[in-house]
Amino acid sequence: MLKETQPKTLITWGAKDVKFNADGARAYLRDLPNAELHLLDAGHFAAEEKTRDIALLILNFLE
């Protein structure tokens, strides 16, 4: 579905996540080559570790 519809996509991911490593984030780019990918200096709980950074990325993405 992603490959077919190409929705505008923002991906934020913890670069230090040992459960879902950065390769998992990059895999989305195979189907969504125009996606905006940000590998953050965070682990598995990036949303809690980098809340403000992610919030700014979302606001900029939505502009």
mmCIF file of the N, C-alpha and C atoms, coordinates in Angstrom:
data_MODEL
# 
_entry.id   MODEL 
# 
loop_
_atom_site.group_PDB 
_atom_site.id 
_atom_site.type_symbol 
_atom_site.label_atom_id 
_atom_site.label_alt_id 
_atom_site.label_comp_id 
_atom_site.label_asym_id 
_atom_site.label_entity_id 
_atom_site.label_seq_id 
_atom_site.pdbx_PDB_ins_code 
_atom_site.Cartn_x 
_atom_site.Cartn_y 
_atom_site.Cartn_z 
_atom_site.occupancy 
_atom_site.B_iso_or_equiv 
_atom_site.pdbx_formal_charge 
_atom_site.auth_seq_id 
_atom_site.auth_comp_id 
_atom_site.auth_asym_id 
_atom_site.auth_atom_id 
_atom_site.pdbx_PDB_model_num 
ATOM 1   N N  . MET A 1 1  ? 0.816  -1.182 0.000  1.00 0.00 ? 1  MET A N  1 
ATOM 2   C CA . MET A 1 1  ? 0.000  0.000  0.000  1.00 0.00 ? 1  MET A CA 1 
ATOM 3   C C  . MET A 1 1  ? 0.869  1.258  0.000  1.00 0.00 ? 1  MET A C  1 
ATOM 4   N N  . LEU A 1 2  ? 1.924  1.269  0.802  1.00 0.00 ? 2  LEU A N  1 
ATOM 5   C CA . LEU A 1 2  ? 2.790  2.441  0.856  1.00 0.00 ? 2  LEU A CA 1 
ATOM 6   C C  . LEU A 1 2  ? 3.458  2.695  -0.487 1.00 0.00 ? 2  LEU A C  1 
ATOM 7   N N  . LYS A 1 3  ? 3.968  1.637  -1.083 1.00 0.00 ? 3  LYS A N  1 
ATOM 8   C CA . LYS A 1 3  ? 4.650  1.766  -2.367 1.00 0.00 ? 3  LYS A CA 1 
ATOM 9   C C  . LYS A 1 3  ? 3.698  2.292  -3.441 1.00 0.00 ? 3  LYS A C  1 
ATOM 10  N N  . GLU A 1 4  ? 2.464  1.830  -3.385 1.00 0.00 ? 4  GLU A N  1 
ATOM 11  C CA . GLU A 1 4  ? 1.473  2.209  -4.388 1.00 0.00 ? 4  GLU A CA 1 
ATOM 12  C C  . GLU A 1 4  ? 0.966  3.639  -4.191 1.00 0.00 ? 4  GLU A C  1 
ATOM 13  N N  . THR A 1 5  ? 0.708  4.044  -2.960 1.00 0.00 ? 5  THR A N  1 
ATOM 14  C CA . THR A 1 5  ? 0.089  5.353  -2.710 1.00 0.00 ? 5  THR A CA 1 
ATOM 15  C C  . THR A 1 5  ? 1.076  6.486  -2.430 1.00 0.00 ? 5  THR A C  1 
ATOM 16  N N  . GLN A 1 6  ? 2.291  6.163  -1.994 1.00 0.00 ? 6  GLN A N  1 
ATOM 17  C CA . GLN A 1 6  ? 3.330  7.151  -1.708 1.00 0.00 ? 6  GLN A CA 1 
ATOM 18  C C  . GLN A 1 6  ? 2.838  8.313  -0.847 1.00 0.00 ? 6  GLN A C  1 
ATOM 19  N N  . PRO A 1 7  ? 2.296  8.020  0.339  1.00 0.00 ? 7  PRO A N  1 
ATOM 20  C CA . PRO A 1 7  ? 1.864  9.117  1.203  1.00 0.00 ? 7  PRO A CA 1 
ATOM 21  C C  . PRO A 1 7  ? 3.069  9.915  1.704  1.00 0.00 ? 7  PRO A C  1 
ATOM 22  N N  . LYS A 1 8  ? 2.867  11.198 1.936  1.00 0.00 ? 8  LYS A N  1 
ATOM 23  C CA . LYS A 1 8  ? 3.921  12.016 2.514  1.00 0.00 ? 8  LYS A CA 1 
ATOM 24  C C  . LYS A 1 8  ? 4.201  11.433 3.901  1.00 0.00 ? 8  LYS A C  1 
ATOM 25  N N  . THR A 1 9  ? 5.466  11.130 4.197  1.00 0.00 ? 9  THR A N  1 
ATOM 26  C CA . THR A 1 9  ? 5.785  10.372 5.405  1.00 0.00 ? 9  THR A CA 1 
ATOM 27  C C  . THR A 1 9  ? 6.966  10.959 6.148  1.00 0.00 ? 9  THR A C  1 
ATOM 28  N N  . LEU A 1 10 ? 6.810  11.077 7.456  1.00 0.00 ? 10 LEU A N  1 
ATOM 29  C CA . LEU A 1 10 ? 7.874  11.481 8.370  1.00 0.00 ? 10 LEU A CA 1 
ATOM 30  C C  . LEU A 1 10 ? 8.217  10.271 9.227  1.00 0.00 ? 10 LEU A C  1 
ATOM 31  N N  . ILE A 1 11 ? 9.492  9.929  9.275  1.00 0.00 ? 11 ILE A N  1 
ATOM 32  C CA . ILE A 1 11 ? 9.953  8.807  10.095 1.00 0.00 ? 11 ILE A CA 1 
ATOM 33  C C  . ILE A 1 11 ? 10.952 9.353  11.109 1.00 0.00 ? 11 ILE A C  1 
ATOM 34  N N  . THR A 1 12 ? 10.655 9.184  12.389 1.00 0.00 ? 12 THR A N  1 
ATOM 35  C CA . THR A 1 12 ? 11.611 9.509  13.446 1.00 0.00 ? 12 THR A CA 1 
ATOM 36  C C  . THR A 1 12 ? 11.936 8.211  14.165 1.00 0.00 ? 12 THR A C  1 
ATOM 37  N N  . TRP A 1 13 ? 13.203 8.002  14.427 1.00 0.00 ? 13 TRP A N  1 
ATOM 38  C CA . TRP A 1 13 ? 13.637 6.691  14.923 1.00 0.00 ? 13 TRP A CA 1 
ATOM 39  C C  . TRP A 1 13 ? 14.829 6.879  15.840 1.00 0.00 ? 13 TRP A C  1 
ATOM 40  N N  . GLY A 1 14 ? 14.891 6.094  16.880 1.00 0.00 ? 14 GLY A N  1 
ATOM 41  C CA . GLY A 1 14 ? 16.057 6.117  17.764 1.00 0.00 ? 14 GLY A CA 1 
ATOM 42  C C  . GLY A 1 14 ? 17.215 5.363  17.140 1.00 0.00 ? 14 GLY A C  1 
ATOM 43  N N  . ALA A 1 15 ? 18.286 6.066  16.842 1.00 0.00 ? 15 ALA A N  1 
ATOM 44  C CA . ALA A 1 15 ? 19.450 5.446  16.203 1.00 0.00 ? 15 ALA A CA 1 
ATOM 45  C C  . ALA A 1 15 ? 20.107 4.397  17.097 1.00 0.00 ? 15 ALA A C  1 
ATOM 46  N N  . LYS A 1 16 ? 19.901 4.516  18.398 1.00 0.00 ? 16 LYS A N  1 
ATOM 47  C CA . LYS A 1 16 ? 20.516 3.578  19.346 1.00 0.00 ? 16 LYS A CA 1 
ATOM 48  C C  . LYS A 1 16 ? 19.545 2.488  19.799 1.00 0.00 ? 16 LYS A C  1 
ATOM 49  N N  . ASP A 1 17 ? 18.428 2.344  19.122 1.00 0.00 ? 17 ASP A N  1 
ATOM 50  C CA . ASP A 1 17 ? 17.427 1.331  19.474 1.00 0.00 ? 17 ASP A CA 1 
ATOM 51  C C  . ASP A 1 17 ? 17.996 -0.054 19.168 1.00 0.00 ? 17 ASP A C  1 
ATOM 52  N N  . VAL A 1 18 ? 18.142 -0.883 20.191 1.00 0.00 ? 18 VAL A N  1 
ATOM 53  C CA . VAL A 1 18 ? 18.702 -2.220 19.972 1.00 0.00 ? 18 VAL A CA 1 
ATOM 54  C C  . VAL A 1 18 ? 17.630 -3.236 19.591 1.00 0.00 ? 18 VAL A C  1 
ATOM 55  N N  . LYS A 1 19 ? 16.368 -2.941 19.863 1.00 0.00 ? 19 LYS A N  1 
ATOM 56  C CA . LYS A 1 19 ? 15.282 -3.859 19.502 1.00 0.00 ? 19 LYS A CA 1 
ATOM 57  C C  . LYS A 1 19 ? 14.860 -3.674 18.052 1.00 0.00 ? 19 LYS A C  1 
ATOM 58  N N  . PHE A 1 20 ? 14.722 -2.418 17.627 1.00 0.00 ? 20 PHE A N  1 
ATOM 59  C CA . PHE A 1 20 ? 14.364 -2.085 16.246 1.00 0.00 ? 20 PHE A CA 1 
ATOM 60  C C  . PHE A 1 20 ? 15.441 -1.142 15.736 1.00 0.00 ? 20 PHE A C  1 
ATOM 61  N N  . ASN A 1 21 ? 16.507 -1.706 15.201 1.00 0.00 ? 21 ASN A N  1 
ATOM 62  C CA . ASN A 1 21 ? 17.662 -0.882 14.838 1.00 0.00 ? 21 ASN A CA 1 
ATOM 63  C C  . ASN A 1 21 ? 17.381 0.011  13.628 1.00 0.00 ? 21 ASN A C  1 
ATOM 64  N N  . ALA A 1 22 ? 18.317 0.872  13.333 1.00 0.00 ? 22 ALA A N  1 
ATOM 65  C CA . ALA A 1 22 ? 18.158 1.869  12.273 1.00 0.00 ? 22 ALA A CA 1 
ATOM 66  C C  . ALA A 1 22 ? 17.916 1.245  10.901 1.00 0.00 ? 22 ALA A C  1 
ATOM 67  N N  . ASP A 1 23 ? 18.338 0.016  10.699 1.00 0.00 ? 23 ASP A N  1 
ATOM 68  C CA . ASP A 1 23 ? 18.063 -0.648 9.422  1.00 0.00 ? 23 ASP A CA 1 
ATOM 69  C C  . ASP A 1 23 ? 16.559 -0.791 9.191  1.00 0.00 ? 23 ASP A C  1 
ATOM 70  N N  . GLY A 1 24 ? 15.812 -0.955 10.276 1.00 0.00 ? 24 GLY A N  1 
ATOM 71  C CA . GLY A 1 24 ? 14.359 -1.036 10.177 1.00 0.00 ? 24 GLY A CA 1 
ATOM 72  C C  . GLY A 1 24 ? 13.762 0.270  9.673  1.00 0.00 ? 24 GLY A C  1 
ATOM 73  N N  . ALA A 1 25 ? 14.314 1.378  10.117 1.00 0.00 ? 25 ALA A N  1 
ATOM 74  C CA . ALA A 1 25 ? 13.845 2.687  9.660  1.00 0.00 ? 25 ALA A CA 1 
ATOM 75  C C  . ALA A 1 25 ? 14.187 2.884  8.187  1.00 0.00 ? 25 ALA A C  1 
ATOM 76  N N  . ARG A 1 26 ? 15.402 2.530  7.841  1.00 0.00 ? 26 ARG A N  1 
ATOM 77  C CA . ARG A 1 26 ? 15.839 2.694  6.433  1.00 0.00 ? 26 ARG A CA 1 
ATOM 78  C C  . ARG A 1 26 ? 15.041 1.798  5.480  1.00 0.00 ? 26 ARG A C  1 
ATOM 79  N N  . ALA A 1 27 ? 14.543 0.695  5.977  1.00 0.00 ? 27 ALA A N  1 
ATOM 80  C CA . ALA A 1 27 ? 13.769 -0.225 5.138  1.00 0.00 ? 27 ALA A CA 1 
ATOM 81  C C  . ALA A 1 27 ? 12.521 0.457  4.570  1.00 0.00 ? 27 ALA A C  1 
ATOM 82  N N  . TYR A 1 28 ? 11.945 1.374  5.319  1.00 0.00 ? 28 TYR A N  1 
ATOM 83  C CA . TYR A 1 28 ? 10.777 2.100  4.810  1.00 0.00 ? 28 TYR A CA 1 
ATOM 84  C C  . TYR A 1 28 ? 11.101 2.863  3.532  1.00 0.00 ? 28 TYR A C  1 
ATOM 85  N N  . LEU A 1 29 ? 12.347 3.291  3.410  1.00 0.00 ? 29 LEU A N  1 
ATOM 86  C CA . LEU A 1 29 ? 12.735 4.083  2.240  1.00 0.00 ? 29 LEU A CA 1 
ATOM 87  C C  . LEU A 1 29 ? 12.699 3.280  0.937  1.00 0.00 ? 29 LEU A C  1 
ATOM 88  N N  . ARG A 1 30 ? 12.702 1.971  1.039  1.00 0.00 ? 30 ARG A N  1 
ATOM 89  C CA . ARG A 1 30 ? 12.574 1.156  -0.185 1.00 0.00 ? 30 ARG A CA 1 
ATOM 90  C C  . ARG A 1 30 ? 11.219 1.397  -0.839 1.00 0.00 ? 30 ARG A C  1 
ATOM 91  N N  . ASP A 1 31 ? 10.176 1.478  -0.021 1.00 0.00 ? 31 ASP A N  1 
ATOM 92  C CA . ASP A 1 31 ? 8.834  1.720  -0.546 1.00 0.00 ? 31 ASP A CA 1 
ATOM 93  C C  . ASP A 1 31 ? 8.484  3.199  -0.581 1.00 0.00 ? 31 ASP A C  1 
ATOM 94  N N  . LEU A 1 32 ? 9.135  3.985  0.253  1.00 0.00 ? 32 LEU A N  1 
ATOM 95  C CA . LEU A 1 32 ? 8.844  5.417  0.347  1.00 0.00 ? 32 LEU A CA 1 
ATOM 96  C C  . LEU A 1 32 ? 10.127 6.228  0.171  1.00 0.00 ? 32 LEU A C  1 
ATOM 97  N N  . PRO A 1 33 ? 10.671 6.261  -1.042 1.00 0.00 ? 33 PRO A N  1 
ATOM 98  C CA . PRO A 1 33 ? 11.956 6.930  -1.246 1.00 0.00 ? 33 PRO A CA 1 
ATOM 99  C C  . PRO A 1 33 ? 11.933 8.428  -0.950 1.00 0.00 ? 33 PRO A C  1 
ATOM 100 N N  . ASN A 1 34 ? 10.764 9.042  -0.929 1.00 0.00 ? 34 ASN A N  1 
ATOM 101 C CA . ASN A 1 34 ? 10.663 10.476 -0.641 1.00 0.00 ? 34 ASN A CA 1 
ATOM 102 C C  . ASN A 1 34 ? 10.330 10.763 0.814  1.00 0.00 ? 34 ASN A C  1 
ATOM 103 N N  . ALA A 1 35 ? 10.308 9.739  1.637  1.00 0.00 ? 35 ALA A N  1 
ATOM 104 C CA . ALA A 1 35 ? 10.013 9.935  3.051  1.00 0.00 ? 35 ALA A CA 1 
ATOM 105 C C  . ALA A 1 35 ? 11.116 10.758 3.703  1.00 0.00 ? 35 ALA A C  1 
ATOM 106 N N  . GLU A 1 36 ? 10.740 11.481 4.726  1.00 0.00 ? 36 GLU A N  1 
ATOM 107 C CA . GLU A 1 36 ? 11.693 12.263 5.507  1.00 0.00 ? 36 GLU A CA 1 
ATOM 108 C C  . GLU A 1 36 ? 12.091 11.412 6.713  1.00 0.00 ? 36 GLU A C  1 
ATOM 109 N N  . LEU A 1 37 ? 13.347 10.991 6.754  1.00 0.00 ? 37 LEU A N  1 
ATOM 110 C CA . LEU A 1 37 ? 13.840 10.104 7.811  1.00 0.00 ? 37 LEU A CA 1 
ATOM 111 C C  . LEU A 1 37 ? 14.790 10.856 8.729  1.00 0.00 ? 37 LEU A C  1 
ATOM 112 N N  . HIS A 1 38 ? 14.553 10.732 10.032 1.00 0.00 ? 38 HIS A N  1 
ATOM 113 C CA . HIS A 1 38 ? 15.422 11.334 11.039 1.00 0.00 ? 38 HIS A CA 1 
ATOM 114 C C  . HIS A 1 38 ? 15.816 10.260 12.038 1.00 0.00 ? 38 HIS A C  1 
ATOM 115 N N  . LEU A 1 39 ? 17.095 9.924  12.063 1.00 0.00 ? 39 LEU A N  1 
ATOM 116 C CA . LEU A 1 39 ? 17.632 8.999  13.056 1.00 0.00 ? 39 LEU A CA 1 
ATOM 117 C C  . LEU A 1 39 ? 18.144 9.843  14.211 1.00 0.00 ? 39 LEU A C  1 
ATOM 118 N N  . LEU A 1 40 ? 17.476 9.736  15.332 1.00 0.00 ? 40 LEU A N  1 
ATOM 119 C CA . LEU A 1 40 ? 17.773 10.588 16.479 1.00 0.00 ? 40 LEU A CA 1 
ATOM 120 C C  . LEU A 1 40 ? 18.738 9.915  17.441 1.00 0.00 ? 40 LEU A C  1 
ATOM 121 N N  . ASP A 1 41 ? 19.447 10.727 18.202 1.00 0.00 ? 41 ASP A N  1 
ATOM 122 C CA . ASP A 1 41 ? 20.376 10.230 19.215 1.00 0.00 ? 41 ASP A CA 1 
ATOM 123 C C  . ASP A 1 41 ? 19.553 9.761  20.413 1.00 0.00 ? 41 ASP A C  1 
ATOM 124 N N  . ALA A 1 42 ? 18.916 8.616  20.246 1.00 0.00 ? 42 ALA A N  1 
ATOM 125 C CA . ALA A 1 42 ? 18.005 8.069  21.260 1.00 0.00 ? 42 ALA A CA 1 
ATOM 126 C C  . ALA A 1 42 ? 17.944 6.559  21.099 1.00 0.00 ? 42 ALA A C  1 
ATOM 127 N N  . GLY A 1 43 ? 17.331 5.936  22.078 1.00 0.00 ? 43 GLY A N  1 
ATOM 128 C CA . GLY A 1 43 ? 17.144 4.485  22.044 1.00 0.00 ? 43 GLY A CA 1 
ATOM 129 C C  . GLY A 1 43 ? 15.734 4.118  21.642 1.00 0.00 ? 43 GLY A C  1 
ATOM 130 N N  . HIS A 1 44 ? 15.241 3.014  22.215 1.00 0.00 ? 44 HIS A N  1 
ATOM 131 C CA . HIS A 1 44 ? 13.931 2.471  21.861 1.00 0.00 ? 44 HIS A CA 1 
ATOM 132 C C  . HIS A 1 44 ? 12.783 3.420  22.197 1.00 0.00 ? 44 HIS A C  1 
ATOM 133 N N  . PHE A 1 45 ? 12.945 4.219  23.240 1.00 0.00 ? 45 PHE A N  1 
ATOM 134 C CA . PHE A 1 45 ? 11.887 5.139  23.661 1.00 0.00 ? 45 PHE A CA 1 
ATOM 135 C C  . PHE A 1 45 ? 12.202 6.559  23.197 1.00 0.00 ? 45 PHE A C  1 
ATOM 136 N N  . ALA A 1 46 ? 12.460 6.701  21.919 1.00 0.00 ? 46 ALA A N  1 
ATOM 137 C CA . ALA A 1 46 ? 12.829 8.000  21.345 1.00 0.00 ? 46 ALA A CA 1 
ATOM 138 C C  . ALA A 1 46 ? 11.767 9.061  21.607 1.00 0.00 ? 46 ALA A C  1 
ATOM 139 N N  . ALA A 1 47 ? 10.506 8.693  21.571 1.00 0.00 ? 47 ALA A N  1 
ATOM 140 C CA . ALA A 1 47 ? 9.434  9.668  21.787 1.00 0.00 ? 47 ALA A CA 1 
ATOM 141 C C  . ALA A 1 47 ? 9.516  10.279 23.189 1.00 0.00 ? 47 ALA A C  1 
ATOM 142 N N  . GLU A 1 48 ? 10.006 9.524  24.153 1.00 0.00 ? 48 GLU A N  1 
ATOM 143 C CA . GLU A 1 48 ? 10.163 10.065 25.501 1.00 0.00 ? 48 GLU A CA 1 
ATOM 144 C C  . GLU A 1 48 ? 11.512 10.751 25.691 1.00 0.00 ? 48 GLU A C  1 
ATOM 145 N N  . GLU A 1 49 ? 12.529 10.269 24.985 1.00 0.00 ? 49 GLU A N  1 
ATOM 146 C CA . GLU A 1 49 ? 13.864 10.840 25.121 1.00 0.00 ? 49 GLU A CA 1 
ATOM 147 C C  . GLU A 1 49 ? 14.031 12.134 24.328 1.00 0.00 ? 49 GLU A C  1 
ATOM 148 N N  . LYS A 1 50 ? 13.364 12.240 23.223 1.00 0.00 ? 50 LYS A N  1 
ATOM 149 C CA . LYS A 1 50 ? 13.535 13.379 22.305 1.00 0.00 ? 50 LYS A CA 1 
ATOM 150 C C  . LYS A 1 50 ? 12.192 14.015 21.954 1.00 0.00 ? 50 LYS A C  1 
ATOM 151 N N  . THR A 1 51 ? 11.331 14.160 22.956 1.00 0.00 ? 51 THR A N  1 
ATOM 152 C CA . THR A 1 51 ? 9.975  14.656 22.732 1.00 0.00 ? 51 THR A CA 1 
ATOM 153 C C  . THR A 1 51 ? 9.965  15.998 22.004 1.00 0.00 ? 51 THR A C  1 
ATOM 154 N N  . ARG A 1 52 ? 10.728 16.945 22.473 1.00 0.00 ? 52 ARG A N  1 
ATOM 155 C CA . ARG A 1 52 ? 10.745 18.287 21.857 1.00 0.00 ? 52 ARG A CA 1 
ATOM 156 C C  . ARG A 1 52 ? 11.283 18.238 20.435 1.00 0.00 ? 52 ARG A C  1 
ATOM 157 N N  . ASP A 1 53 ? 12.340 17.481 20.231 1.00 0.00 ? 53 ASP A N  1 
ATOM 158 C CA . ASP A 1 53 ? 12.917 17.368 18.884 1.00 0.00 ? 53 ASP A CA 1 
ATOM 159 C C  . ASP A 1 53 ? 11.896 16.785 17.911 1.00 0.00 ? 53 ASP A C  1 
ATOM 160 N N  . ILE A 1 54 ? 11.214 15.748 18.335 1.00 0.00 ? 54 ILE A N  1 
ATOM 161 C CA . ILE A 1 54 ? 10.222 15.109 17.475 1.00 0.00 ? 54 ILE A CA 1 
ATOM 162 C C  . ILE A 1 54 ? 9.048  16.048 17.240 1.00 0.00 ? 54 ILE A C  1 
ATOM 163 N N  . ALA A 1 55 ? 8.628  16.766 18.273 1.00 0.00 ? 55 ALA A N  1 
ATOM 164 C CA . ALA A 1 55 ? 7.531  17.718 18.113 1.00 0.00 ? 55 ALA A CA 1 
ATOM 165 C C  . ALA A 1 55 ? 7.880  18.775 17.064 1.00 0.00 ? 55 ALA A C  1 
ATOM 166 N N  . LEU A 1 56 ? 9.100  19.286 17.098 1.00 0.00 ? 56 LEU A N  1 
ATOM 167 C CA . LEU A 1 56 ? 9.530  20.278 16.102 1.00 0.00 ? 56 LEU A CA 1 
ATOM 168 C C  . LEU A 1 56 ? 9.572  19.682 14.703 1.00 0.00 ? 56 LEU A C  1 
ATOM 169 N N  . LEU A 1 57 ? 10.043 18.444 14.600 1.00 0.00 ? 57 LEU A N  1 
ATOM 170 C CA . LEU A 1 57 ? 10.064 17.782 13.296 1.00 0.00 ? 57 LEU A CA 1 
ATOM 171 C C  . LEU A 1 57 ? 8.648  17.623 12.751 1.00 0.00 ? 57 LEU A C  1 
ATOM 172 N N  . ILE A 1 58 ? 7.709  17.265 13.612 1.00 0.00 ? 58 ILE A N  1 
ATOM 173 C CA . ILE A 1 58 ? 6.318  17.111 13.183 1.00 0.00 ? 58 ILE A CA 1 
ATOM 174 C C  . ILE A 1 58 ? 5.755  18.457 12.722 1.00 0.00 ? 58 ILE A C  1 
ATOM 175 N N  . LEU A 1 59 ? 5.977  19.502 13.513 1.00 0.00 ? 59 LEU A N  1 
ATOM 176 C CA . LEU A 1 59 ? 5.456  20.822 13.121 1.00 0.00 ? 59 LEU A CA 1 
ATOM 177 C C  . LEU A 1 59 ? 6.033  21.281 11.792 1.00 0.00 ? 59 LEU A C  1 
ATOM 178 N N  . ASN A 1 60 ? 7.336  21.100 11.605 1.00 0.00 ? 60 ASN A N  1 
ATOM 179 C CA . ASN A 1 60 ? 7.965  21.480 10.333 1.00 0.00 ? 60 ASN A CA 1 
ATOM 180 C C  . ASN A 1 60 ? 7.435  20.626 9.175  1.00 0.00 ? 60 ASN A C  1 
ATOM 181 N N  . PHE A 1 61 ? 7.222  19.367 9.434  1.00 0.00 ? 61 PHE A N  1 
ATOM 182 C CA . PHE A 1 61 ? 6.717  18.459 8.417  1.00 0.00 ? 61 PHE A CA 1 
ATOM 183 C C  . PHE A 1 61 ? 5.322  18.864 7.958  1.00 0.00 ? 61 PHE A C  1 
ATOM 184 N N  . LEU A 1 62 ? 4.504  19.318 8.894  1.00 0.00 ? 62 LEU A N  1 
ATOM 185 C CA . LEU A 1 62 ? 3.128  19.668 8.594  1.00 0.00 ? 62 LEU A CA 1 
ATOM 186 C C  . LEU A 1 62 ? 2.971  21.039 7.925  1.00 0.00 ? 62 LEU A C  1 
ATOM 187 N N  . GLU A 1 63 ? 4.022  21.840 7.931  1.00 0.00 ? 63 GLU A N  1 
ATOM 188 C CA . GLU A 1 63 ? 3.926  23.168 7.302  1.00 0.00 ? 63 GLU A CA 1 
ATOM 189 C C  . GLU A 1 63 ? 3.694  23.093 5.819  1.00 0.00 ? 63 GLU A C  1 
# 
